[in-house]
Amino acid sequence: MRGKFDNARPAERCSTISLVSALDSRAGPVGWVLYDQGCGVCARWVPFWAPTLRRLGLEIAPLQAPWVAERLDVAPDALLRDIRLLFADGRQLAGADVYRYVMRRLWWTRPVGALAAAPGLRDLFDAGYRAFADARLGISHACGLQTGAAAPRPFLTAAWRDLVMLSYEVEPAVVTPLVPAGTTLDLWQGRALVSVVGFRFLGTRVLGVSVPWHRDFDEVNLRLYVRRELEGGEVRRGVVFVREVVARRAITWLARVAYNEPYRTLPMRSAASGGVARRRLTYEWRLADRWQRLGATTAGAPKVPPPDSEAAFVTQNHWGYTRRRDGGTIEYAVEHPPWRVWTAEAPVLDADVAALYGAAFAPALAGAPASAFVAEGSPVTVFRPLITSV
């Protein structure tokens, strides 16, 4: 992601530098380096460099600070994805461009900054930053860098692959009764969506243990979207499952006991056909003596969707919520990088919706989906519940 300054023509960059120099002479700061306070590495090292940044006219502040969300015109779910630099006049840099800007202003890092902006090396530097940013929470856990409360322990690790995701618009009244306490329905452009998702679990480990015959399996679920707003301005976007279907009874039992998730065991099978450019993915389950199915075909090239897109709304949810038996709420973190996504063609949902999900969902899921995507997937970590009520 390139910032406005690095995309500018030479003459524009000179005028920008002049503007920044003029800001240096003012009483206030040139700008603020904004970092994720929930990241142990970030919370340790950005304050460490604060004196050096202050000599450049830059203050530091956490992205979670209430005033930051008010000043930044950034979607809530994208706010914590990158380190940011907010200038006093309202302009912004994000990601690798923040490092390039700072390195160019320090004499002892200027050569590195020049290399990081050089043709050919720029893309390599950006890729290195992106890899670190996406893995920063895992790195923080591995290095024992905590940010206050004890870090959650991973409960399950696996790869989620070949996700077929068909989304349907529903009346809010259908899903509002399913929203756990402490969360609210998350709407996409004013519309309530539910998604039927089929995917592959691969290389599954529970508490670090690989269970024979339970490493690789299929899942199909119906989910709705919620959000939880915390003090300080943080917004946690997540999902609530209406029903999750797998073929292994042990998995159903464990998910119900550990998370009170609405799992159901049914015979399942899946198929993939076609080549790299165009693949047909199908997930099937047997209910009432009939094989039912979910499927779609990839179209075009996959790409990471923009943060403000419907594809990002559907695919980039990093929290799970479910009701406890006593009426409270379980919250757990789901960690994975942004997925590359294909637009899907020929989507199909052939299912007894009323029997599987309830009669209230039948009208909405009987029609064509509002959107259809296939996500590439990635390694995923599901953490133990951070809290047991909200």
C-alpha positions as CSV (number, residue, x, y, z in Angstrom):
1,M,0.0,0.0,0.0
2,R,1.7,3.2,-1.1
3,G,1.1,6.5,0.7
4,K,0.1,9.8,-0.9
5,F,3.7,11.1,-0.6
6,D,5.4,8.1,-2.2
7,N,3.0,8.2,-5.1
8,A,3.6,11.9,-5.8
9,R,5.7,13.3,-8.6
10,P,9.1,14.7,-7.6
11,A,7.8,18.3,-7.6
12,E,4.9,17.3,-5.4
13,R,7.3,15.5,-3.0
14,C,9.4,18.6,-2.7
15,S,6.3,20.7,-1.9
16,T,5.3,18.1,0.7
17,I,8.7,18.2,2.3
18,S,8.5,22.0,2.4
19,L,5.1,21.8,4.1
20,V,6.4,19.4,6.7
21,S,9.4,21.6,7.4
22,A,7.0,24.5,7.9
23,L,5.0,22.4,10.3
24,D,8.2,21.7,12.3
25,S,8.4,25.4,13.3
26,R,4.9,25.4,14.7
27,A,4.1,24.8,18.4
28,G,2.2,21.6,17.8
29,P,3.6,18.2,16.5
30,V,4.1,17.5,12.9
31,G,2.0,14.4,13.3
32,W,1.3,11.2,15.3
33,V,2.6,7.7,14.8
34,L,-0.4,5.5,15.5
35,Y,0.2,1.9,16.6
36,D,-1.8,-1.2,17.7
37,Q,-1.7,-1.2,21.5
38,G,-3.0,-4.8,21.4
39,C,0.1,-6.0,19.7
40,G,2.9,-6.9,22.1
41,V,5.7,-6.1,19.7
42,C,4.2,-2.7,18.7
43,A,3.4,-1.8,22.3
44,R,6.9,-2.5,23.4
45,W,8.9,-0.9,20.5
46,V,7.0,2.1,19.4
47,P,7.1,3.8,22.8
48,F,10.8,2.8,23.0
49,W,11.5,4.9,19.9
50,A,9.2,7.8,21.0
51,P,12.1,10.1,22.0
52,T,13.6,9.7,18.5
53,L,10.3,10.3,16.9
54,R,9.7,13.3,19.0
55,R,12.9,14.9,17.7
56,L,11.3,14.6,14.2
57,G,8.2,16.4,15.5
58,L,6.2,13.2,15.8
59,E,4.2,12.1,18.8
60,I,2.9,8.5,19.4
61,A,-0.6,7.3,20.2
62,P,-2.5,4.0,20.1
63,L,-4.9,3.4,17.3
64,Q,-7.4,2.4,20.0
65,A,-7.5,5.9,21.4
66,P,-11.1,7.4,21.0
67,W,-9.8,10.5,19.2
68,V,-8.0,8.5,16.6
69,A,-11.1,6.9,15.1
70,E,-12.7,10.4,15.0
71,R,-9.8,11.8,13.0
72,L,-9.1,8.9,10.6
73,D,-11.5,8.2,7.8
74,V,-10.9,4.5,7.9
75,A,-13.3,1.6,8.2
76,P,-13.4,0.2,11.8
77,D,-12.4,-3.3,10.7
78,A,-9.3,-1.9,8.8
79,L,-8.2,0.5,11.5
80,L,-5.8,-1.9,13.3
81,R,-4.4,-3.5,10.1
82,D,-1.5,-1.1,9.7
83,I,0.7,1.3,11.6
84,R,-0.3,4.8,10.6
85,L,1.1,8.3,10.5
86,L,-1.4,11.1,10.8
87,F,-0.1,14.6,10.0
88,A,-1.4,17.7,11.7
89,D,-3.0,18.9,8.5
90,G,-5.0,15.6,8.2
91,R,-3.0,13.7,5.7
92,Q,-2.1,10.1,6.3
93,L,0.5,7.4,5.6
94,A,0.0,3.7,6.3
95,G,2.0,0.6,6.5
96,A,5.5,0.4,4.9
97,D,5.2,4.1,3.9
98,V,5.4,5.1,7.6
99,Y,8.8,3.4,7.9
100,R,10.0,4.9,4.7
101,Y,9.0,8.4,5.8
102,V,10.8,8.1,9.2
103,M,13.9,6.5,7.8
104,R,14.3,9.3,5.3
105,R,14.4,11.9,8.0
106,L,17.0,10.2,10.2
107,W,20.5,10.6,8.9
108,W,21.6,7.2,10.1
109,T,18.7,5.3,8.5
110,R,18.5,7.4,5.3
111,P,20.5,4.9,3.2
112,V,18.1,2.1,4.2
113,G,15.1,4.4,3.5
114,A,16.5,5.1,0.0
115,L,16.9,1.3,-0.6
116,A,13.4,0.7,0.6
117,A,12.0,3.1,-1.9
118,A,14.2,2.0,-4.9
119,P,12.6,0.2,-7.8
120,G,12.5,-3.5,-7.3
121,L,13.4,-3.3,-3.7
122,R,10.3,-1.3,-2.8
123,D,8.0,-4.3,-3.5
124,L,10.3,-6.6,-1.5
125,F,10.2,-4.2,1.5
126,D,6.4,-3.9,1.3
127,A,6.1,-7.7,1.2
128,G,8.3,-8.0,4.3
129,Y,6.3,-5.4,6.1
130,R,3.0,-7.1,5.2
131,A,4.2,-10.5,6.3
132,F,5.2,-9.0,9.7
133,A,2.1,-7.0,10.2
134,D,-0.2,-10.0,9.4
135,A,1.8,-12.2,11.9
136,R,2.5,-9.6,14.6
137,L,0.1,-11.0,17.1
138,G,1.5,-14.5,16.7
139,I,5.0,-13.1,17.0
140,S,4.0,-11.3,20.1
141,H,2.7,-14.5,21.7
142,A,5.8,-16.4,20.7
143,C,8.2,-13.8,22.1
144,G,6.2,-13.5,25.4
145,L,5.4,-9.8,24.8
146,Q,2.1,-9.3,26.5
147,T,0.0,-6.1,26.7
148,G,-1.6,-6.4,30.1
149,A,-3.8,-9.4,30.7
150,A,-2.5,-12.9,30.0
151,A,-2.5,-13.7,26.3
152,P,-5.1,-16.2,25.2
153,R,-3.9,-19.7,24.5
154,P,-4.5,-21.3,21.1
155,F,-7.2,-24.0,21.3
156,L,-7.2,-25.1,17.7
157,T,-4.8,-24.7,14.7
158,A,-5.6,-25.7,11.2
159,A,-5.7,-24.5,7.6
160,W,-9.1,-23.4,6.2
161,R,-9.1,-23.8,2.5
162,D,-11.4,-23.5,-0.6
163,L,-14.1,-21.5,1.2
164,V,-17.4,-21.2,-0.8
165,M,-19.3,-18.3,0.6
166,L,-22.8,-17.5,-0.5
167,S,-24.5,-14.5,1.2
168,Y,-28.2,-13.7,1.4
169,E,-30.0,-10.7,2.6
170,V,-32.5,-11.4,5.5
171,E,-34.9,-9.3,7.5
172,P,-33.2,-8.1,10.7
173,A,-36.1,-9.5,12.7
174,V,-35.0,-13.0,11.6
175,V,-31.5,-12.8,13.1
176,T,-31.8,-10.3,15.9
177,P,-33.1,-13.0,18.4
178,L,-29.8,-14.9,17.7
179,V,-27.5,-12.0,18.6
180,P,-25.6,-12.7,21.8
181,A,-25.7,-10.3,24.8
182,G,-23.2,-7.5,24.5
183,T,-23.0,-7.6,20.7
184,T,-25.1,-5.9,18.0
185,L,-26.1,-6.9,14.6
186,D,-23.4,-5.9,12.0
187,L,-25.0,-4.6,8.8
188,W,-23.5,-4.3,5.4
189,Q,-24.6,-0.9,3.9
190,G,-27.8,-1.1,6.0
191,R,-28.6,-4.7,5.1
192,A,-28.5,-7.8,7.4
193,L,-26.6,-10.7,5.7
194,V,-26.2,-14.3,6.5
195,S,-23.7,-16.6,4.7
196,V,-23.7,-20.3,3.9
197,V,-20.0,-21.3,4.0
198,G,-18.4,-24.6,3.0
199,F,-14.7,-25.2,3.4
200,R,-12.0,-27.7,4.2
201,F,-10.3,-28.2,7.6
202,L,-6.8,-29.4,7.0
203,G,-4.0,-30.4,9.4
204,T,-6.2,-29.8,12.4
205,R,-4.6,-29.8,15.9
206,V,-6.5,-29.4,19.2
207,L,-4.3,-28.1,22.0
208,G,-1.3,-28.9,19.8
209,V,-2.4,-32.6,19.4
210,S,-3.2,-34.2,16.1
211,V,-6.0,-36.7,16.4
212,P,-6.0,-39.6,14.0
213,W,-8.8,-39.5,11.4
214,H,-9.8,-36.0,12.6
215,R,-7.1,-33.9,10.9
216,D,-8.8,-33.3,7.6
217,F,-12.6,-32.8,7.2
218,D,-15.3,-30.7,5.6
219,E,-17.6,-28.2,7.3
220,V,-20.7,-26.3,6.1
221,N,-22.1,-23.6,8.3
222,L,-24.7,-20.8,8.3
223,R,-23.5,-17.6,10.0
224,L,-24.6,-14.1,10.8
225,Y,-22.5,-11.0,11.5
226,V,-22.2,-9.1,14.7
227,R,-20.0,-6.4,16.3
228,R,-18.9,-5.6,19.8
229,E,-17.8,-2.1,20.7
230,L,-15.3,-1.7,23.5
231,E,-14.5,1.3,25.7
232,G,-11.7,3.1,24.0
233,G,-13.2,2.8,20.5
234,E,-12.1,-0.7,19.5
235,V,-14.7,-2.5,17.4
236,R,-14.6,-6.3,17.2
237,R,-16.3,-7.7,14.1
238,G,-17.3,-11.3,14.4
239,V,-19.7,-14.0,13.5
240,V,-22.4,-16.1,15.2
241,F,-23.1,-19.5,13.9
242,V,-26.7,-20.7,13.3
243,R,-25.7,-24.2,12.4
244,E,-22.4,-26.0,11.7
245,V,-22.3,-29.4,10.0
246,V,-19.4,-31.9,10.1
247,A,-19.1,-35.6,9.6
248,R,-17.3,-36.5,12.8
249,R,-19.2,-37.0,16.0
250,A,-16.1,-36.3,18.1
251,I,-15.8,-32.8,16.6
252,T,-19.4,-32.0,17.2
253,W,-19.1,-33.1,20.8
254,L,-15.9,-31.1,21.4
255,A,-17.3,-27.9,19.8
256,R,-20.5,-28.1,21.9
257,V,-18.6,-28.7,25.1
258,A,-15.9,-26.1,24.6
259,Y,-17.8,-23.3,22.9
260,N,-21.5,-24.3,23.0
261,E,-21.4,-24.0,19.2
262,P,-24.5,-25.4,17.4
263,Y,-22.7,-28.3,15.6
264,R,-24.6,-31.2,13.9
265,T,-23.1,-34.5,12.6
266,L,-24.2,-35.6,9.1
267,P,-22.6,-37.7,6.3
268,M,-20.5,-35.3,4.1
269,R,-18.4,-35.3,1.0
270,S,-16.8,-32.7,-1.2
271,A,-15.4,-32.4,-4.7
272,A,-13.1,-30.1,-6.7
273,S,-12.8,-30.1,-10.5
274,G,-11.3,-27.9,-13.2
275,G,-7.9,-26.2,-13.4
276,V,-6.0,-23.4,-11.7
277,A,-7.9,-20.6,-13.6
278,R,-11.3,-22.0,-13.1
279,R,-12.3,-24.5,-10.4
280,R,-15.7,-25.9,-9.4
281,L,-16.0,-26.5,-5.6
282,T,-18.9,-28.5,-4.2
283,Y,-19.7,-29.5,-0.6
284,E,-22.5,-32.0,0.1
285,W,-24.3,-33.4,3.2
286,R,-26.9,-36.1,3.6
287,L,-30.1,-35.1,5.4
288,A,-33.5,-36.9,5.2
289,D,-32.2,-39.5,2.8
290,R,-31.1,-36.9,0.3
291,W,-27.7,-35.5,-0.6
292,Q,-27.9,-31.7,-0.4
293,R,-25.2,-29.3,-1.7
294,L,-23.4,-26.0,-1.8
295,G,-21.2,-25.0,-4.7
296,A,-19.6,-22.3,-6.8
297,T,-17.0,-21.8,-9.6
298,T,-14.1,-19.4,-9.3
299,A,-13.9,-16.6,-11.9
300,G,-11.0,-14.4,-12.8
301,A,-7.9,-13.9,-10.6
302,P,-8.0,-13.9,-6.8
303,K,-7.1,-10.8,-4.9
304,V,-7.3,-9.4,-1.4
305,P,-10.5,-7.3,-1.3
306,P,-10.4,-3.6,-0.3
307,P,-11.3,-3.1,3.4
308,D,-14.6,-1.3,2.5
309,S,-15.9,-4.1,0.2
310,E,-18.6,-6.6,0.7
311,A,-16.0,-9.4,0.2
312,A,-13.9,-8.0,3.1
313,F,-17.1,-7.7,5.3
314,V,-17.8,-11.4,4.7
315,T,-14.2,-12.8,4.9
316,Q,-12.4,-10.6,7.4
317,N,-14.0,-11.4,10.7
318,H,-11.6,-12.2,13.6
319,W,-14.0,-12.9,16.5
320,G,-16.5,-15.6,17.2
321,Y,-19.5,-15.2,19.6
322,T,-21.9,-17.7,21.0
323,R,-24.4,-17.9,23.8
324,R,-23.7,-19.7,27.0
325,R,-26.3,-22.0,28.5
326,D,-26.8,-19.4,31.3
327,G,-27.6,-16.6,28.8
328,G,-24.1,-15.1,28.9
329,T,-21.8,-14.8,25.9
330,I,-18.6,-16.5,24.9
331,E,-16.1,-14.6,22.9
332,Y,-13.0,-16.1,21.2
333,A,-10.4,-14.7,18.8
334,V,-9.8,-16.2,15.3
335,E,-6.4,-15.2,13.8
336,H,-5.6,-15.4,10.1
337,P,-4.3,-13.0,7.4
338,P,-6.6,-11.4,4.9
339,W,-7.6,-14.0,2.3
340,R,-7.4,-13.7,-1.5
341,V,-10.9,-13.9,-2.9
342,W,-12.4,-14.9,-6.3
343,T,-15.8,-13.6,-7.5
344,A,-17.8,-16.8,-7.9
345,E,-20.0,-18.0,-10.8
346,A,-22.9,-20.5,-10.9
347,P,-23.5,-20.5,-7.2
348,V,-25.9,-23.2,-6.0
349,L,-27.5,-24.0,-2.6
350,D,-29.7,-27.1,-2.8
351,A,-30.8,-27.7,0.7
352,D,-33.8,-28.3,3.0
353,V,-33.3,-25.0,4.7
354,A,-36.2,-25.3,7.1
355,A,-35.0,-28.6,8.4
356,L,-31.3,-27.6,8.8
357,Y,-31.5,-23.9,9.8
358,G,-35.1,-23.2,10.7
359,A,-38.2,-22.2,8.8
360,A,-37.5,-18.4,9.4
361,F,-34.5,-18.7,7.0
362,A,-36.3,-20.5,4.2
363,P,-37.7,-17.5,2.3
364,A,-34.3,-15.6,2.1
365,L,-32.2,-18.7,1.2
366,A,-34.7,-19.8,-1.5
367,G,-33.6,-17.1,-3.9
368,A,-30.4,-16.1,-5.6
369,P,-27.6,-15.0,-3.2
370,A,-26.8,-11.3,-2.8
371,S,-23.1,-12.2,-3.4
372,A,-21.0,-15.2,-4.1
373,F,-17.3,-15.6,-3.3
374,V,-14.6,-18.3,-3.1
375,A,-11.8,-17.5,-0.6
376,E,-8.4,-19.1,-0.9
377,G,-8.1,-19.5,2.9
378,S,-4.9,-19.8,5.0
379,P,-3.6,-21.2,8.3
380,V,-5.9,-20.3,11.1
381,T,-5.6,-20.2,14.9
382,V,-8.7,-20.3,17.1
383,F,-8.0,-19.2,20.6
384,R,-9.6,-20.2,23.9
385,P,-12.4,-17.8,25.1
386,L,-10.9,-14.5,26.2
387,I,-14.0,-13.8,28.3
388,T,-17.1,-15.8,29.2
389,S,-19.6,-12.9,29.4
390,V,-20.0,-9.5,27.9
